[in-house]
Amino acid sequence: MIEQCVSVKLTRLKQAKEEAEREVKLYHSNMEAAHQKKISETSGSSGSSVKRLDEETAMRIQSLKESASRVSSDVVAMLIKHVTTVKA
């Protein structure tokens, strides 16, 4: 009788261990899938952010070039005036 009780307990412990291992594997695979999904979402948005920043930078550079070309003749005239003016 004691042997049978011990055998039943050992069988139940073995079943519990196998069940726990299955649950751990399932949890691990779910967490891995969630992690991979998050990585793919992040890398996708990162690429679009880089593209957006490149476009904004190009627009700002173009704006600065246009501003510089508008005022460059005035700056040159001002520099020539100050360089050629003799103060007594």
C-alpha positions as CSV (number, residue, x, y, z in Angstrom):
1,M,0.0,0.0,0.0
2,I,2.8,2.4,0.9
3,E,4.6,1.5,-2.3
4,Q,1.5,2.2,-4.3
5,C,1.0,5.6,-2.7
6,V,4.7,6.5,-3.3
7,S,4.3,5.3,-6.9
8,V,1.2,7.5,-7.4
9,K,3.0,10.5,-5.9
10,L,6.0,10.0,-8.1
11,T,3.8,9.7,-11.2
12,R,1.9,12.8,-10.2
13,L,5.2,14.7,-9.6
14,K,6.4,13.6,-13.1
15,Q,3.2,14.8,-14.7
16,A,3.4,18.1,-12.8
17,K,7.0,18.6,-14.0
18,E,6.1,17.8,-17.6
19,E,3.1,20.2,-17.4
20,A,5.3,23.0,-15.9
21,E,7.9,22.5,-18.7
22,R,5.1,22.8,-21.4
23,E,3.8,26.0,-19.7
24,V,7.3,27.4,-19.6
25,K,7.9,26.6,-23.3
26,L,4.6,28.2,-24.2
27,Y,5.3,31.3,-22.2
28,H,8.8,31.6,-23.7
29,S,7.5,31.2,-27.2
30,N,4.8,33.9,-26.6
31,M,7.3,36.3,-25.1
32,E,9.7,35.7,-28.0
33,A,7.0,36.4,-30.5
34,A,6.0,39.6,-28.7
35,H,9.7,40.6,-28.6
36,Q,10.1,40.0,-32.3
37,K,6.9,41.9,-33.1
38,K,8.1,44.9,-31.0
39,I,11.5,44.8,-32.8
40,S,9.9,44.8,-36.2
41,E,7.6,47.7,-35.3
42,T,10.5,49.7,-33.8
43,S,12.8,49.2,-36.7
44,G,10.1,50.1,-39.2
45,S,9.3,53.3,-37.4
46,S,13.0,54.1,-37.0
47,G,13.4,53.9,-40.8
48,S,10.5,56.2,-41.4
49,S,11.9,58.6,-38.7
50,V,15.3,58.7,-40.4
51,K,13.6,59.4,-43.8
52,R,11.5,62.2,-42.3
53,L,14.5,63.8,-40.6
54,D,16.5,63.6,-43.8
55,E,13.7,65.4,-45.7
56,E,13.4,68.1,-43.0
57,T,17.2,68.6,-43.0
58,A,17.3,68.9,-46.8
59,M,14.4,71.5,-46.6
60,R,16.2,73.5,-44.0
61,I,19.5,73.5,-45.9
62,Q,17.7,74.7,-49.0
63,S,16.0,77.4,-47.0
64,L,19.3,78.6,-45.6
65,K,20.9,78.6,-49.1
66,E,18.0,80.7,-50.4
67,S,18.3,83.2,-47.5
68,A,22.1,83.4,-48.0
69,S,21.7,84.1,-51.7
70,R,19.1,86.9,-51.0
71,V,21.3,88.8,-48.6
72,S,24.8,88.0,-50.0
73,S,24.8,91.1,-52.2
74,D,23.9,93.3,-49.3
75,V,26.6,91.7,-47.1
76,V,29.2,92.2,-49.8
77,A,28.2,95.8,-50.3
78,M,28.3,96.5,-46.5
79,L,31.8,94.9,-46.3
80,I,33.1,96.9,-49.2
81,K,31.7,100.1,-47.7
82,H,33.4,99.4,-44.3
83,V,36.7,98.3,-45.9
84,T,36.9,101.3,-48.2
85,T,35.7,104.0,-45.8
86,V,38.6,105.9,-44.2
87,K,37.9,107.3,-40.8
88,A,39.9,110.3,-39.7
